Structure formats: C-alpha cells, structure tokens
Amino acid sequence: MELVTIGEAAQTLGLNTSALRYYEDRGLVTPERRGGKRMYAREHLRRLAFIQVMQRLGIRLDAASAMLDEPSEQWRDVVREQIAAIEELIARANGARDFLEHALACPADHPVDECPHMIEVLDRRLGGVTIEEIAAERGQSVPNAS
C-alpha cells in the first residue's frame, strides 16, 4: 500500500494542508503516522475526495461525516434531512426567481409603486393573506420562513 505525505495529499486534491488537518481534527479522516508525519493511504484520499465533493455541493460536514462513519439507517436519516433542506432551498429559489422575473417583465419603472399585479399582491399581504396562501393561489409553494 502506497502512502503519501500530507503535502502530496493536499496537492493531489488541490487543498491546503490546513484543511487536511482540520478534517482530521473533526474526525473525518485518520491518517497513519510514520516518524511523526501524517501519511495518507488511498482510502484516506477517497474519504477526503468525498468530503471535498460534498462541500463543493454545499452539503454539511455532519452529513458527510454520517455517511462515512454512521450505521446505514442513521446516515440515511441524515441524508433524508439534507435532501429535504435542499428541496426547501430549491422551492425558495424558484419562488424568488418567479417573483423577480415578474418584476423584470413589468413595463413599470418601479413595480412596487406602479405594477397593478404587484400592488394587488402586496395589498393582499397587508390585508392579512399569508405569503404561502398567495403562492398557493398561483400554484406555487413557498416554504415557511425559518
């Protein structure tokens, strides 16, 4: 089994050595020690590559940690929670895009003051209709504010 130094591991992954030490401190990877030096085997590099992919995708380190080390049902629960959070984020992003696209398409110079559709929506909100109810009327969903 070929081992590489922390510097070689960092270079292979395009990371700083401090990131590798941080992942070790978090218990995500446990490199071997040879002569006081951290040495990484292929399985360590795979774990680090997995962590890197997860972080690049915006997935929490605790989800990555669970997938790496927790029993199957436990990490699957964590992943289900992460997927639910991503679905909520997508719904919020879609709602924001739709709202902004409407504002962009409006010929008014100032949609909040001059767009009849936006004024109606805002006045309904001021009248007590929730954002979720307004969205539902238009066949959209808006997650509750966190």
N, C-alpha and C positions, 0 to 999 in steps of 0.2 A: 504494500500500500504506500503510495507516494504522498508525502506530507509537504505542505508549502508553508512558508513563513507568513506572518500577519501582513507584511508588506506585499508579498506576492498575491495573497488572497485579496487584499484591498485593490491591487492593480487589476486583477482578473475581473473583479466586479465593478470597478470604477467607483469605489467608495474610499472614504478616508479611514485610516486605521482607527481613529477615534470612534467611528461608527461601529466597527467590529468590536471594540472594547465595550461600547455601550450595549450592544446586543448580548455580549457575554454577561455584563452586569445584570441585565434583565432576565438572564437565564434562558435565552433563546438559542444559544449555541455554547458548547463547552469544548473548546479546542484542547488538544493534547498539549502537554508541557514537556519539552525536551531541553535540558540545560537552561531552564528558566524562561525559554522562549515559547510563545504560543505557536503551535503548529496545527494546520488545518488539513484534514483528510477530505476526500471527495464528498463524503456525506455531510460534512460541516459546510462545504461550499454550496451544496444543494440547498441546505437549510437557509443559508444566507441569501442565495438567489431567490428562494421562495419569499423570504421576508422582504427583499427588495421589490419584487413584483407586487406583493400585497401593498406595500407602502406607496408605490407608484400609482396604484389603482385607488389610493385613498382609503384603504381598509385599515382599521385599527390594529395596533400591535397586539392587543389582547386577543383578537380574533386569530391572528397568525399564530400566536403562542398556543392557543387552544387547539388549533388544527395540527400543530406539530407534536403536542405532548399530552393532550387530554384524551380520555377514553372516547370512543366513537360517538356515543349518544350525547355526551357533554359537548364535544366540539361541534357536532351537528346542530345543537341548540344555539350555540353562539353564532354559527353561520346563518341560521334561520333569522336570528335577530338582526344580523348585519344586512341580510337581504331585505328585510322589512324596512330598515332605516334607509337603504338605497332606494327602494320603491317610493318612500315618502319624499326623499330628495328629488327624485325624478318628477313626481307629481307637482312639487313646488316649482321646480324649474319650468315645467310645461305651463303651469299657470302664469308664471312670471313672463314667459315668452309670449303667451297669448295676449296678456294684458298690454305688454309693450308693443306688440305688433299692431294691436288695435290703435294704440296711441299714435304709432308711426303712420298708419294708414289714414288717420283722421286728417282732413284738409285744414282743420283749425290750427291757428298759430299756437294756441295754448289750450290743449284738450281739457284740462281740469276746469277751465273757465268757459270754454266755448263749444265743446263737443256735447251734443244733446245726449248721446248714449252714455258717455262717462258721467255727465252731470246726473242723469237718472240713476245710475248705479250708486254714485256717491250719496245722493239724496236718500235713496232707499236704505243705505247703510246707516245714515244719520237718523233714519226713522226706526231703527231697531232691527232691521233684517241683517242676519249674520252674513259674513263673507262666504261661509260654507253654503248657506241657503241660496245666495245669489249665484254661486258657481254651479250648484246642483240644478238650478233652473235652466242653465245653459249646457247641461250635460257634462259638466266638468266636476272634478273633485279637488278640494283644497284641504290638505291636512291641517288639523288643528295646530295652532301656534304652540311651540314647545317652550 
